[in-house]
Amino acid sequence: MNRILACFLAAAMLFTFSGCKTQDSGDVTFYYSRSPEQYQYYAGDGVIRTEVRTLSGHRQDLQYLVGLYLAGPLDESLVSPFPKSVRLLSVEQNGSDIRIELTDQTRIMSDSEFSLACACLTMTCTRFTGCDSVTVISADRTLTMNADSILFLDPLPQQETTGG
C-alpha cells in the first residue's frame, strides 16, 4: 500500500513541476464560494467549493478561462465571489506568474470579500495553468497569491490538558 501511495505522490509531483502549461483536457476546475449563509464551519470546503466545467475549443485560452469564470457558476448552490458588475480588463502570463486586471470594485467589495474572490480566482488559474502565482489588480487594490498561501481549513488549536 505504501509503495502505491509513494508512486502516486511521485507522479503527482512530476505533473506539478512540469512548468507553466495549460491543461490538455477540456475540463477545468473553477473555485467559487458558498453563499455566506451556507458556510460550513470546520470543513475544508466550508467556504470555497469547486465546479468542473468543460472548455471545449478554448483549452489554451487564459483570457477565455477568466472571462468564463467571471460569468459565474452554473451550480445554484455556489456564488461568484466577484460582483456581477466586474469586468476583465486584461490577462497577462509572464513565465510562471499571471497578472489579471479587473474593473474598479473598491466601492462594492470589502477587503475581506476581495481577498476571498482573489483566492478563488488564484486557485482556478493555478490549477488550470500550473503557474506559481496570480496577481489581481482592481483600481488601487493589488493582491498576489499562490495556491500554497491559501488555507482551506484552519485547524482548531489543541486544548491543553492539565494532569491531576
Backbone as CSV, one residue per row, in Angstrom:
resi,resn,N_x,N_y,N_z,CA_x,CA_y,CA_z,C_x,C_y,C_z
1,MET,0.824,-1.188,0.000,0.000,0.000,0.000,0.872,1.257,0.000
2,ASN,1.947,1.223,0.806,2.839,2.386,0.872,3.525,2.626,-0.466
3,ARG,3.861,1.558,-1.194,4.506,1.715,-2.496,3.564,2.365,-3.492
4,ILE,2.305,1.978,-3.458,1.318,2.575,-4.362,1.163,4.051,-4.056
5,LEU,1.074,4.374,-2.781,0.949,5.774,-2.378,2.184,6.573,-2.786
6,ALA,3.371,6.002,-2.602,4.605,6.676,-2.980,4.667,6.918,-4.484
7,CYS,4.253,5.929,-5.270,4.241,6.094,-6.735,3.251,7.167,-7.150
8,PHE,2.093,7.181,-6.502,1.088,8.190,-6.818,1.611,9.586,-6.499
9,LEU,2.227,9.754,-5.339,2.765,11.059,-4.961,3.894,11.489,-5.890
10,ALA,4.733,10.549,-6.292,5.824,10.880,-7.218,5.263,11.342,-8.559
11,ALA,4.244,10.640,-9.042,3.624,11.042,-10.311,2.968,12.412,-10.185
12,ALA,2.320,12.661,-9.066,1.683,13.966,-8.854,2.719,15.078,-8.829
13,MET,3.870,14.824,-8.208,4.923,15.840,-8.162,5.486,16.109,-9.553
14,LEU,5.608,15.082,-10.372,6.101,15.285,-11.739,5.168,16.198,-12.515
15,PHE,3.879,15.981,-12.365,2.920,16.825,-13.070,2.907,18.236,-12.503
16,THR,3.134,18.369,-11.202,3.144,19.682,-10.570,4.322,20.513,-11.032
17,PHE,5.494,19.896,-11.178,6.691,20.637,-11.533,6.980,20.637,-13.021
18,SER,6.000,20.331,-13.838,6.239,20.241,-15.277,6.224,21.601,-15.957
19,GLY,6.152,22.678,-15.212,6.206,24.002,-15.811,4.840,24.643,-15.843
20,CYS,4.767,25.749,-16.524,3.554,26.533,-16.572,2.850,26.263,-17.893
21,LYS,2.036,25.229,-17.905,1.341,24.828,-19.122,-0.130,24.673,-18.815
22,THR,-0.970,25.017,-19.775,-2.388,24.827,-19.581,-2.736,23.362,-19.737
23,GLN,-3.854,22.974,-19.163,-4.293,21.593,-19.224,-4.594,21.207,-20.664
24,ASP,-4.356,19.931,-20.977,-4.701,19.448,-22.305,-6.140,18.949,-22.363
25,SER,-6.683,18.540,-21.232,-8.059,18.057,-21.251,-8.997,19.251,-21.364
26,GLY,-10.240,18.987,-21.706,-11.212,20.050,-21.844,-11.839,20.463,-20.536
27,ASP,-11.553,19.743,-19.452,-12.154,20.053,-18.161,-11.262,20.973,-17.345
28,VAL,-11.889,21.887,-16.650,-11.167,22.793,-15.759,-11.979,22.910,-14.474
29,THR,-11.277,23.070,-13.365,-11.931,23.214,-12.071,-11.994,24.688,-11.712
30,PHE,-13.206,25.177,-11.518,-13.417,26.545,-11.075,-13.658,26.516,-9.569
31,TYR,-13.119,27.495,-8.868,-13.297,27.614,-7.425,-14.213,28.798,-7.159
32,TYR,-15.371,28.513,-6.573,-16.350,29.540,-6.231,-16.630,29.457,-4.732
33,SER,-17.369,30.420,-4.231,-17.696,30.392,-2.808,-19.146,29.982,-2.602
34,ARG,-19.383,29.499,-1.407,-20.762,29.273,-0.973,-21.334,30.647,-0.609
35,SER,-22.625,30.749,-0.577,-23.193,31.992,-0.063,-22.906,32.035,1.436
36,PRO,-22.695,33.222,2.003,-22.297,33.316,3.415,-23.225,32.566,4.380
37,GLU,-24.511,32.530,4.087,-25.428,31.819,4.982,-25.293,30.291,4.868
38,GLN,-24.541,29.809,3.856,-24.329,28.371,3.692,-22.904,27.944,4.037
39,TYR,-22.111,28.839,4.650,-20.770,28.449,5.073,-20.873,27.269,6.031
40,GLN,-19.968,26.344,5.895,-19.920,25.189,6.790,-18.612,25.269,7.564
41,TYR,-18.724,25.561,8.828,-17.536,25.742,9.649,-16.881,24.402,9.957
42,TYR,-15.570,24.425,10.083,-14.742,23.256,10.391,-14.753,22.219,9.277
43,ALA,-14.963,22.669,8.037,-14.924,21.770,6.877,-13.990,22.377,5.836
44,GLY,-13.206,21.540,5.177,-12.252,22.008,4.182,-12.900,22.730,3.015
45,ASP,-14.143,22.366,2.688,-14.857,23.043,1.610,-16.018,23.869,2.163
46,GLY,-15.832,24.393,3.357,-16.891,25.129,4.029,-17.189,26.489,3.432
47,VAL,-16.199,27.096,2.776,-16.389,28.420,2.172,-16.187,28.350,0.656
48,ILE,-15.141,27.671,0.222,-14.825,27.566,-1.205,-15.109,26.142,-1.679
49,ARG,-15.865,26.039,-2.768,-16.162,24.732,-3.371,-15.773,24.764,-4.841
50,THR,-15.719,23.602,-5.440,-15.306,23.504,-6.836,-16.484,23.193,-7.749
51,GLU,-16.298,23.585,-9.004,-17.236,23.251,-10.068,-16.400,22.899,-11.292
52,VAL,-16.607,21.723,-11.841,-15.859,21.294,-13.022,-16.629,21.723,-14.256
53,ARG,-15.921,22.406,-15.147,-16.520,22.893,-16.397,-15.686,22.405,-17.565
54,THR,-16.280,22.396,-18.743,-15.586,21.980,-19.960,-15.288,23.198,-20.816
55,LEU,-14.037,23.303,-21.255,-13.614,24.411,-22.112,-13.431,23.894,-23.532
56,SER,-14.472,23.478,-24.148,-14.336,22.933,-25.495,-13.880,24.017,-26.463
57,GLY,-12.766,23.736,-27.145,-12.239,24.663,-28.127,-11.405,25.803,-27.566
58,HIS,-11.299,25.894,-26.259,-10.557,27.004,-25.641,-9.571,26.485,-24.601
59,ARG,-8.948,25.372,-24.869,-8.094,24.711,-23.885,-6.846,25.496,-23.532
60,GLN,-6.378,26.350,-24.398,-5.143,27.100,-24.152,-5.405,28.584,-23.905
61,ASP,-6.648,28.993,-23.794,-7.009,30.406,-23.782,-7.291,30.901,-22.360
62,LEU,-6.290,31.504,-21.736,-6.429,32.006,-20.375,-7.431,33.158,-20.294
63,GLN,-7.455,34.006,-21.305,-8.415,35.120,-21.347,-9.852,34.574,-21.328
64,TYR,-10.100,33.555,-22.118,-11.430,32.931,-22.158,-11.760,32.305,-20.808
65,LEU,-10.790,31.619,-20.209,-10.998,30.976,-18.915,-11.430,31.992,-17.870
66,VAL,-10.708,33.099,-17.755,-11.031,34.102,-16.745,-12.389,34.750,-17.048
67,GLY,-12.665,35.021,-18.314,-13.965,35.576,-18.680,-15.109,34.645,-18.330
68,LEU,-14.931,33.359,-18.608,-15.951,32.363,-18.277,-16.109,32.247,-16.767
69,TYR,-14.991,32.294,-16.057,-15.033,32.240,-14.596,-15.848,33.412,-14.036
70,LEU,-15.581,34.603,-14.537,-16.265,35.798,-14.030,-17.755,35.806,-14.356
71,ALA,-18.174,35.009,-15.341,-19.604,34.908,-15.667,-20.370,34.207,-14.551
72,GLY,-19.660,33.485,-13.698,-20.292,32.870,-12.534,-20.536,31.389,-12.688
73,PRO,-20.880,30.743,-11.581,-21.069,29.291,-11.576,-22.400,28.872,-12.198
74,LEU,-22.437,27.630,-12.647,-23.682,27.043,-13.131,-24.460,26.418,-11.979
75,ASP,-23.730,25.898,-10.996,-24.326,25.266,-9.823,-24.985,26.341,-8.961
76,GLU,-26.279,26.189,-8.722,-27.030,27.204,-7.982,-26.655,27.286,-6.507
77,SER,-25.956,26.271,-5.990,-25.547,26.322,-4.584,-24.269,27.135,-4.398
78,LEU,-23.655,27.554,-5.506,-22.434,28.351,-5.452,-22.720,29.773,-5.903
79,VAL,-21.855,30.696,-5.475,-21.981,32.086,-5.908,-20.617,32.567,-6.381
80,SER,-20.634,33.497,-7.305,-19.378,34.103,-7.727,-18.914,35.023,-6.619
81,PRO,-17.645,34.944,-6.239,-17.160,35.853,-5.207,-17.002,37.282,-5.718
82,PHE,-17.058,37.458,-7.033,-16.985,38.790,-7.630,-18.394,39.278,-7.947
83,PRO,-18.645,40.576,-7.815,-19.959,41.107,-8.188,-20.195,40.983,-9.693
84,LYS,-21.450,40.971,-10.081,-21.795,40.838,-11.500,-21.237,41.978,-12.350
85,SER,-20.988,43.106,-11.725,-20.513,44.279,-12.469,-19.030,44.219,-12.830
86,VAL,-18.274,43.256,-12.275,-16.841,43.200,-12.544,-16.603,42.828,-14.010
87,ARG,-15.614,43.478,-14.592,-15.242,43.209,-15.989,-13.745,42.963,-16.058
88,LEU,-13.369,42.088,-16.942,-11.967,41.773,-17.160,-11.357,42.820,-18.078
89,LEU,-10.282,43.453,-17.634,-9.593,44.440,-18.457,-8.414,43.817,-19.192
90,SER,-7.651,42.959,-18.495,-6.521,42.305,-19.159,-6.069,41.079,-18.375
91,VAL,-5.440,40.160,-19.098,-4.806,38.985,-18.513,-3.454,38.845,-19.178
92,GLU,-2.406,38.755,-18.375,-1.062,38.564,-18.912,-0.404,37.413,-18.177
93,GLN,0.253,36.567,-18.928,1.014,35.486,-18.334,2.478,35.722,-18.663
94,ASN,3.284,35.869,-17.623,4.708,36.116,-17.795,5.457,35.025,-17.041
95,GLY,5.948,34.026,-17.766,6.620,32.906,-17.120,5.661,32.156,-16.227
96,SER,5.984,32.082,-14.944,5.143,31.341,-14.013,4.207,32.251,-13.213
97,ASP,4.033,33.477,-13.666,3.161,34.428,-12.985,2.057,34.908,-13.921
98,ILE,0.886,35.116,-13.338,-0.267,35.623,-14.081,-0.678,36.948,-13.448
99,ARG,-1.012,37.906,-14.293,-1.468,39.229,-13.842,-2.848,39.463,-14.449
100,ILE,-3.842,39.702,-13.595,-5.217,39.910,-14.033,-5.663,41.282,-13.561
101,GLU,-6.119,42.100,-14.494,-6.630,43.418,-14.131,-8.132,43.450,-14.353
102,LEU,-8.842,43.879,-13.303,-10.300,43.948,-13.325,-10.759,45.386,-13.146
103,THR,-12.011,45.641,-13.481,-12.567,46.973,-13.256,-12.593,47.279,-11.761
104,ASP,-12.730,48.541,-11.426,-12.702,49.020,-10.043,-13.873,48.443,-9.246
105,GLN,-13.541,47.724,-8.172,-14.559,47.139,-7.292,-14.428,47.647,-5.861
106,THR,-13.658,48.729,-5.658,-13.365,49.177,-4.293,-14.605,49.653,-3.541
107,ARG,-15.585,50.173,-4.229,-16.791,50.651,-3.546,-17.796,49.532,-3.310
108,ILE,-17.616,48.416,-3.998,-18.581,47.320,-3.917,-18.122,46.213,-2.978
109,MET,-16.810,45.937,-2.962,-16.275,44.809,-2.203,-15.426,45.290,-1.029
110,SER,-15.637,44.669,0.126,-14.765,44.937,1.266,-13.418,44.264,1.008
111,ASP,-12.442,44.568,1.836,-11.127,43.946,1.679,-11.199,42.428,1.843
112,SER,-11.997,41.966,2.803,-12.104,40.517,3.005,-12.823,39.847,1.843
113,GLU,-13.839,40.492,1.283,-14.523,39.937,0.109,-13.570,39.883,-1.089
114,PHE,-12.764,40.915,-1.253,-11.789,40.942,-2.337,-10.752,39.832,-2.150
115,SER,-10.313,39.618,-0.922,-9.340,38.559,-0.648,-9.916,37.182,-0.962
116,LEU,-11.160,36.937,-0.561,-11.810,35.659,-0.861,-11.942,35.473,-2.371
117,ALA,-12.361,36.511,-3.073,-12.520,36.437,-4.525,-11.179,36.161,-5.205
118,CYS,-10.130,36.819,-4.747,-8.793,36.590,-5.312,-8.308,35.173,-5.032
119,ALA,-8.623,34.651,-3.858,-8.235,33.270,-3.535,-8.920,32.290,-4.490
120,CYS,-10.204,32.495,-4.744,-10.932,31.620,-5.670,-10.349,31.711,-7.082
121,LEU,-10.085,32.921,-7.533,-9.530,33.110,-8.876,-8.112,32.555,-8.964
122,THR,-7.326,32.719,-7.913,-5.968,32.173,-7.878,-5.999,30.658,-7.985
123,MET,-6.849,30.014,-7.200,-6.940,28.545,-7.263,-7.354,28.086,-8.657
124,THR,-8.296,28.779,-9.263,-8.747,28.419,-10.610,-7.605,28.543,-11.611
125,CYS,-6.909,29.669,-11.590,-5.843,29.911,-12.576,-4.627,29.023,-12.351
126,THR,-4.215,28.817,-11.100,-3.029,27.985,-10.868,-3.300,26.537,-11.204
127,ARG,-4.507,26.062,-10.962,-4.844,24.678,-11.314,-4.925,24.507,-12.833
128,PHE,-5.382,25.525,-13.518,-5.522,25.454,-14.980,-4.170,25.532,-15.673
129,THR,-3.298,26.416,-15.192,-2.035,26.659,-15.883,-0.840,25.970,-15.254
130,GLY,-0.912,25.670,-13.965,0.253,25.146,-13.263,1.224,26.244,-12.864
131,CYS,0.844,27.484,-13.046,1.724,28.613,-12.706,1.815,28.794,-11.196
132,ASP,2.798,29.584,-10.785,3.088,29.752,-9.368,2.203,30.775,-8.667
133,SER,2.003,31.939,-9.281,1.294,32.996,-8.570,0.359,33.754,-9.501
134,VAL,-0.646,34.372,-8.863,-1.616,35.198,-9.582,-1.705,36.533,-8.861
135,THR,-1.589,37.609,-9.622,-1.763,38.959,-9.094,-3.050,39.518,-9.668
136,VAL,-3.950,39.945,-8.782,-5.214,40.534,-9.209,-5.165,42.013,-8.856
137,ILE,-5.485,42.838,-9.851,-5.465,44.294,-9.686,-6.864,44.828,-9.966
138,SER,-7.366,45.645,-9.049,-8.649,46.312,-9.227,-8.489,47.719,-8.667
139,ALA,-8.358,48.678,-9.567,-8.095,50.080,-9.190,-6.825,50.145,-8.350
140,ASP,-6.917,50.619,-7.100,-5.716,50.746,-6.270,-5.431,49.504,-5.425
141,ARG,-6.244,48.479,-5.577,-6.008,47.223,-4.855,-5.167,46.284,-5.712
142,THR,-4.169,45.699,-5.089,-3.349,44.690,-5.747,-3.097,43.583,-4.736
143,LEU,-3.388,42.355,-5.144,-3.184,41.216,-4.259,-2.536,40.089,-5.044
144,THR,-1.397,39.594,-4.547,-0.697,38.475,-5.169,-0.798,37.271,-4.254
145,MET,-1.204,36.146,-4.823,-1.357,34.907,-4.069,-0.787,33.753,-4.869
146,ASN,-0.507,32.667,-4.148,-0.236,31.395,-4.799,-1.072,30.340,-4.097
147,ALA,-1.187,29.185,-4.702,-2.058,28.146,-4.154,-1.630,27.722,-2.752
148,ASP,-0.337,27.778,-2.468,0.156,27.356,-1.159,-0.160,28.357,-0.051
149,SER,-0.497,29.587,-0.413,-0.783,30.599,0.600,-2.250,30.606,1.014
150,ILE,-3.055,29.726,0.431,-4.483,29.696,0.730,-4.763,28.532,1.667
151,LEU,-5.354,28.830,2.801,-5.667,27.836,3.813,-7.155,27.537,3.746
152,PHE,-7.504,26.308,3.403,-8.908,25.933,3.292,-9.535,25.583,4.637
153,LEU,-8.717,25.164,5.562,-9.228,24.772,6.864,-8.236,25.213,7.917
154,ASP,-8.704,26.003,8.842,-7.867,26.449,9.943,-8.109,25.490,11.096
155,PRO,-7.133,24.633,11.393,-7.358,23.633,12.436,-7.572,24.290,13.795
156,LEU,-8.427,23.667,14.562,-8.675,24.175,15.903,-7.431,23.955,16.755
157,PRO,-7.115,24.920,17.590,-5.951,24.720,18.455,-6.223,23.578,19.430
158,GLN,-5.190,22.820,19.705,-5.308,21.727,20.661,-5.523,22.310,22.060
159,GLN,-6.491,21.780,22.747,-6.716,22.236,24.113,-5.668,21.592,24.994
160,GLU,-5.114,22.391,25.855,-4.122,21.859,26.784,-4.848,21.101,27.890
161,THR,-4.318,19.961,28.174,-4.895,19.189,29.263,-4.005,19.324,30.490
162,THR,-4.613,19.397,31.575,-3.835,19.510,32.813,-3.892,18.173,33.530
163,GLY,-2.754,17.752,33.969,-2.674,16.485,34.697,-3.143,16.666,36.116
164,GLY,-3.680,15.652,36.685,-4.101,15.879,38.036,-4.348,14.727,38.780
